[in-house]
């Protein structure tokens, strides 16, 4: 099966899981959390069509390179739901005093329902395709590089495997997250909660724009101001700048981002996007979270297919003998988290303005989407 790692011991090196204690997801709700670095930079394709053209991005002296294999294509922003779910479970467990690991054990049913997906056979096949893209996508970045290291190379999933019954039903999954991502999650200053309504956003640019809004505008009453060409570069989109700007205008007209209001404005000859929070319901994880609210979405339904053989009906902990989670595992696997030595290049700026909104600093004329 494409994307599924061979059984332990079938490769030249043994599975990385043998050296890690498992973090068993026991079920239950967790407030959605996202990793700040992933929200700010172009780490994912914004289209559901297969993308093999790389993303090359540099800002503030930090570089991001994303490469997808021709067989699967680059991981998409919908595939990133897997990472959001994993980050949410890790933070929730640590908030409850549990010890976590980047080696996760869970049921696909837990993941799918948490991110608002149906649980028919087709949805399980799509989930496994997402895991294949996450594993085959190669990321090279200098973000959070150590003092003597220049570039970190990894994939979003180091390895993954299905656990099946004798009759072939998939009852559980295992995966190993990369050390770079795991460290960015257990550092509370690098994680933000997001609105559960995010999972209902259907457009790739729309999803990406919400994450940018949450990261930059946050709770600032005046919000944040972006030049549209800079946003285009920041997105990694393959669309022309003019088409990208048209998409932003349509999103601003719909006002579909939960917790934010958008306005396209003009400053001289430049078009800018103003993002400001409105009745923002999400808070940084460093602050207390007052229970778990609902997004107002209708009850999650199924695809209409007959009961899937992949669906797990037993409690998660019945699938594995472990009854509790042990100490955190921070050790990297150098084969799957490759580090390249080098000399840093001179820092270069983003080349475009993005800043907190100050209406007194520039003369702005209202355009589509403006209003109280």
C-alpha positions as CSV (number, residue, x, y, z in Angstrom):
1,X,0.0,0.0,0.0
2,X,1.5,3.3,-1.1
3,X,2.8,5.4,1.8
4,X,2.6,2.7,4.5
5,X,5.9,1.9,6.0
6,X,7.1,-1.8,5.9
7,X,6.7,-3.8,9.0
8,X,9.4,-3.4,11.6
9,X,12.8,-4.9,10.7
10,X,12.0,-5.0,7.0
11,X,14.2,-2.0,6.2
12,X,18.0,-1.6,6.6
13,X,17.4,0.3,9.8
14,X,14.8,-0.6,12.5
15,X,11.7,1.4,13.0
16,X,12.3,4.7,14.9
17,X,9.3,3.7,17.0
18,X,11.4,1.0,18.8
19,X,13.3,3.8,20.6
20,X,10.3,5.9,21.6
21,X,7.6,5.5,24.2
22,X,4.1,5.7,22.6
23,X,1.7,8.5,23.3
24,X,-1.7,6.8,23.3
25,X,-4.5,9.1,22.4
26,X,-7.3,8.1,24.8
27,X,-10.1,10.1,23.1
28,X,-12.0,13.1,24.3
29,X,-12.2,16.7,23.0
30,X,-9.2,19.0,22.6
31,X,-9.3,22.6,21.7
32,X,-7.7,23.0,18.2
33,X,-4.1,24.3,18.3
34,X,-1.9,25.3,15.5
35,X,1.9,25.8,15.4
36,X,3.0,29.4,14.9
37,X,5.7,28.7,12.3
38,X,3.3,26.7,10.1
39,X,0.7,29.6,10.3
40,X,3.1,32.3,9.2
41,X,5.0,30.7,6.2
42,X,4.1,28.7,3.1
43,X,4.6,25.1,4.1
44,X,1.6,23.6,2.2
45,X,0.0,23.6,-1.2
46,X,-3.2,25.6,-1.3
47,X,-4.7,23.5,-4.1
48,X,-6.2,20.0,-4.0
49,X,-4.7,19.3,-7.4
50,X,-1.3,17.5,-7.3
51,X,1.5,20.0,-6.9
52,X,5.2,19.0,-7.6
53,X,6.5,22.5,-8.2
54,X,8.6,23.4,-5.1
55,X,7.9,26.3,-2.7
56,X,11.0,28.5,-2.2
57,X,10.5,31.3,0.4
58,X,12.8,33.6,2.3
59,X,12.0,36.4,4.7
60,X,13.9,38.0,7.5
61,X,16.9,35.8,6.8
62,X,14.9,32.6,7.3
63,X,14.4,30.1,4.5
64,X,11.7,27.6,3.7
65,X,11.9,25.0,0.9
66,X,9.1,22.5,0.3
67,X,9.4,19.6,-2.2
68,X,6.8,17.0,-3.1
69,X,7.4,13.7,-4.9
70,X,5.8,13.2,-8.3
71,X,4.0,10.0,-7.0
72,X,2.0,11.8,-4.3
73,X,2.5,15.5,-4.7
74,X,3.1,18.1,-2.0
75,X,1.1,18.0,1.3
76,X,-1.9,20.3,1.1
77,X,-3.4,22.7,3.6
78,X,-6.1,20.1,4.2
79,X,-3.5,17.5,5.0
80,X,-2.2,19.9,7.6
81,X,-5.4,19.1,9.7
82,X,-3.5,16.0,10.8
83,X,-0.7,18.1,12.3
84,X,-3.2,20.5,13.9
85,X,-5.0,17.5,15.5
86,X,-1.7,16.1,16.7
87,X,-0.6,19.4,18.2
88,X,-4.0,19.8,19.9
89,X,-3.8,16.3,21.5
90,X,-0.2,16.9,22.7
91,X,-1.0,20.3,24.3
92,X,-4.2,19.0,25.8
93,X,-2.4,16.0,27.4
94,X,0.4,18.1,28.8
95,X,-2.1,20.6,30.2
96,X,-3.6,17.6,32.0
97,X,-0.3,16.5,33.4
98,X,0.3,13.6,31.0
99,X,3.6,12.9,29.4
100,X,3.7,12.9,25.6
101,X,5.8,11.7,22.8
102,X,6.1,12.3,19.1
103,X,5.2,8.6,18.6
104,X,1.4,8.7,18.5
105,X,-1.1,5.8,18.7
106,X,-4.7,6.6,17.8
107,X,-7.8,5.5,15.8
108,X,-8.5,7.1,12.5
109,X,-12.1,7.7,13.7
110,X,-10.7,9.9,16.5
111,X,-8.8,12.1,14.0
112,X,-11.5,12.3,11.4
113,X,-14.3,13.3,13.8
114,X,-12.1,15.9,15.5
115,X,-11.4,17.8,12.3
116,X,-15.0,17.6,11.1
117,X,-14.7,14.9,8.5
118,X,-17.1,12.1,7.8
119,X,-16.1,8.5,8.6
120,X,-17.1,6.4,5.5
121,X,-14.7,4.2,3.7
122,X,-13.8,6.9,1.2
123,X,-12.8,9.2,4.1
124,X,-10.4,6.6,5.4
125,X,-8.9,6.2,2.0
126,X,-8.4,10.0,1.7
127,X,-6.9,10.1,5.2
128,X,-4.3,7.5,4.2
129,X,-3.5,9.5,1.0
130,X,-3.0,12.5,3.3
131,X,-0.5,10.5,5.4
132,X,1.3,9.5,2.2
133,X,1.7,13.1,1.1
134,X,2.8,14.2,4.6
135,X,5.5,11.5,4.7
136,X,6.8,12.1,1.1
137,X,6.9,15.9,1.4
138,X,10.4,17.2,2.2
139,X,10.9,20.3,4.2
140,X,14.2,22.2,4.4
141,X,14.2,25.2,6.7
142,X,16.5,27.4,8.8
143,X,13.7,28.4,11.2
144,X,14.6,27.6,14.8
145,X,18.1,26.4,13.7
146,X,20.6,25.9,16.4
147,X,23.8,27.9,16.9
148,X,26.0,25.6,14.8
149,X,23.4,24.3,12.4
150,X,22.1,26.0,9.3
151,X,19.4,23.9,7.8
152,X,17.0,21.3,9.1
153,X,15.5,18.7,6.7
154,X,12.6,16.4,7.5
155,X,9.1,15.2,6.5
156,X,5.9,16.0,8.3
157,X,5.5,12.3,9.2
158,X,8.7,10.2,9.7
159,X,6.8,6.9,9.4
160,X,3.3,5.5,9.9
161,X,1.5,2.2,10.0
162,X,-2.0,0.7,10.2
163,X,-3.0,-1.8,12.8
164,X,-5.4,-4.3,11.4
165,X,-7.4,-7.3,12.6
166,X,-7.2,-10.7,11.0
167,X,-10.1,-9.9,8.7
168,X,-8.3,-6.8,7.5
169,X,-10.3,-4.1,9.4
170,X,-8.1,-1.1,10.4
171,X,-8.6,-0.4,14.1
172,X,-5.7,1.8,14.8
173,X,-2.8,3.8,13.4
174,X,0.7,4.7,14.6
175,X,2.8,7.6,13.4
176,X,6.1,9.4,14.3
177,X,6.2,13.1,14.1
178,X,9.4,14.9,13.2
179,X,11.4,16.4,16.1
180,X,11.3,19.9,14.6
181,X,7.5,19.9,14.7
182,X,7.2,18.2,18.1
183,X,9.6,20.7,19.8
184,X,7.5,23.6,18.3
185,X,4.4,22.2,19.9
186,X,5.7,21.5,23.4
187,X,7.0,25.1,23.5
188,X,3.8,26.8,24.5
189,X,5.0,30.2,23.2
190,X,4.9,28.6,19.7
191,X,1.3,27.4,19.7
192,X,-2.0,29.2,19.3
193,X,-5.5,28.0,19.7
194,X,-7.7,28.3,16.6
195,X,-11.5,28.5,16.1
196,X,-13.1,25.1,15.5
197,X,-14.9,26.7,12.6
198,X,-11.6,26.7,10.7
199,X,-12.3,23.1,9.7
200,X,-15.4,24.2,7.9
201,X,-13.5,26.5,5.6
202,X,-13.5,24.9,2.1
203,X,-11.0,27.1,0.1
204,X,-7.3,26.6,0.3
205,X,-6.5,30.4,0.2
206,X,-9.3,30.9,2.8
207,X,-7.8,28.4,5.2
208,X,-4.3,29.8,4.7
209,X,-5.6,33.4,5.2
210,X,-7.3,32.5,8.5
211,X,-4.1,31.1,9.9
212,X,-2.2,34.3,8.8
213,X,-5.0,36.4,10.5
214,X,-4.8,34.4,13.7
215,X,-1.0,34.6,13.8
216,X,-0.6,38.3,12.9
217,X,-3.8,40.1,13.8
218,X,-4.5,38.0,16.9
219,X,-6.4,40.1,19.4
220,X,-5.0,43.5,18.4
221,X,-7.9,45.8,18.2
222,X,-6.5,47.6,15.1
223,X,-5.5,44.3,13.4
224,X,-2.8,44.0,10.8
225,X,-2.1,45.4,7.4
226,X,-0.6,43.5,4.5
227,X,0.5,44.5,1.0
228,X,-1.3,42.0,-1.4
229,X,1.8,41.2,-3.4
230,X,3.6,40.3,-0.2
231,X,0.7,38.1,0.9
232,X,0.9,36.4,-2.5
233,X,4.6,35.6,-1.9
234,X,3.9,34.6,1.7
235,X,1.2,32.1,0.5
236,X,3.4,30.1,-1.9
237,X,0.5,30.1,-4.4
238,X,1.1,29.3,-8.0
239,X,-1.7,31.7,-9.1
240,X,-1.0,35.0,-10.7
241,X,-0.9,38.0,-8.4
242,X,-4.0,39.4,-10.1
243,X,-6.0,36.2,-9.6
244,X,-4.8,35.9,-6.0
245,X,-5.9,39.4,-5.4
246,X,-9.3,38.6,-6.9
247,X,-9.6,35.6,-4.5
248,X,-8.9,37.9,-1.6
249,X,-11.6,40.3,-2.7
250,X,-14.1,37.5,-2.9
251,X,-13.2,36.3,0.6
252,X,-13.5,39.9,1.9
253,X,-16.9,40.1,0.3
254,X,-18.1,36.9,2.0
255,X,-16.5,37.8,5.3
256,X,-16.1,34.0,5.9
257,X,-13.1,34.0,8.3
258,X,-14.3,33.2,11.8
259,X,-13.4,35.9,14.3
260,X,-12.0,38.4,11.7
261,X,-13.2,41.0,9.3
262,X,-11.3,41.8,6.1
263,X,-11.1,45.1,4.2
264,X,-9.3,45.7,0.9
265,X,-7.8,49.2,1.0
266,X,-5.7,51.5,-1.1
267,X,-2.6,53.4,-0.1
268,X,-1.5,55.5,-3.0
269,X,-1.1,53.0,-5.8
270,X,-0.8,50.0,-3.5
271,X,-3.6,47.6,-2.6
272,X,-3.6,46.3,1.0
273,X,-5.5,43.8,3.0
274,X,-6.6,45.0,6.5
275,X,-7.4,42.2,8.9
276,X,-8.9,43.0,12.3
277,X,-10.4,40.8,15.0
278,X,-14.2,40.9,15.6
279,X,-15.6,39.0,18.6
280,X,-12.5,36.8,18.6
281,X,-13.2,33.6,20.5
282,X,-9.8,32.0,20.5
283,X,-7.0,32.7,23.0
284,X,-3.3,31.9,23.2
285,X,-2.6,28.6,24.9
286,X,-0.5,30.4,27.5
287,X,-3.7,31.8,28.9
288,X,-6.4,29.8,30.6
289,X,-9.0,28.2,28.3
290,X,-12.6,28.3,29.6
291,X,-13.9,25.0,28.6
292,X,-14.7,23.8,25.1
293,X,-17.3,25.6,23.0
294,X,-18.9,24.5,19.8
295,X,-18.5,26.2,16.5
296,X,-22.2,26.2,15.6
297,X,-21.7,23.6,12.8
298,X,-24.4,21.1,12.2
299,X,-23.8,17.6,13.5
300,X,-21.1,15.7,11.6
301,X,-22.7,13.2,9.3
302,X,-21.4,10.2,7.3
303,X,-20.8,9.9,3.6
304,X,-23.9,7.8,3.1
305,X,-21.8,4.6,2.6
306,X,-22.6,1.5,4.6
307,X,-20.7,1.1,7.9
308,X,-17.0,1.2,7.1
309,X,-14.9,-1.7,8.0
310,X,-12.2,0.7,9.0
311,X,-14.2,2.3,11.8
312,X,-13.0,1.5,15.3
313,X,-15.8,0.7,17.8
314,X,-13.8,-0.1,20.9
315,X,-12.1,2.4,23.2
316,X,-8.7,3.5,22.0
317,X,-6.8,2.0,25.0
318,X,-8.2,-1.5,24.2
319,X,-6.1,-1.6,21.1
320,X,-2.7,-1.5,22.9
321,X,-1.6,-2.8,26.3
322,X,-0.1,0.5,27.5
323,X,-2.4,2.2,30.1
324,X,-0.5,5.5,30.6
325,X,1.9,7.7,28.7
326,X,5.5,8.0,29.8
327,X,8.2,10.6,29.7
328,X,8.5,13.0,26.7
329,X,10.8,11.7,24.0
330,X,12.9,14.5,22.5
331,X,15.5,12.5,20.7
332,X,15.8,13.0,17.0
333,X,16.4,10.3,14.4
334,X,19.2,11.6,12.3
335,X,18.2,9.6,9.3
336,X,14.7,11.1,9.1
337,X,15.6,14.5,10.6
338,X,18.7,15.4,8.6
339,X,20.8,18.4,9.4
340,X,23.0,20.2,6.9
341,X,26.0,22.3,7.9
342,X,26.6,25.6,6.2
343,X,27.3,29.3,6.6
344,X,24.2,31.6,6.9
345,X,23.6,34.0,4.1
346,X,23.2,37.7,4.8
347,X,19.7,38.4,6.2
348,X,17.3,39.8,3.7
349,X,14.0,41.5,4.4
350,X,10.6,40.4,3.2
351,X,10.7,43.1,0.5
352,X,7.1,44.2,1.3
353,X,5.2,45.8,4.1
354,X,3.3,43.9,6.7
355,X,2.6,45.7,9.9
356,X,0.1,46.5,12.6
357,X,-2.6,48.8,11.3
358,X,-2.2,52.4,12.1
359,X,-4.8,54.6,10.3
360,X,-2.9,57.8,11.2
361,X,0.3,56.6,9.5
362,X,-1.1,56.5,6.0
363,X,-4.0,57.9,4.0
364,X,-6.4,55.1,3.2
365,X,-9.5,55.1,1.0
366,X,-12.1,52.3,1.7
367,X,-12.8,49.6,-0.8
368,X,-14.7,46.4,-1.0
369,X,-15.2,44.8,2.4
370,X,-14.7,47.9,4.4
371,X,-17.2,48.7,7.2
372,X,-17.7,48.7,10.9
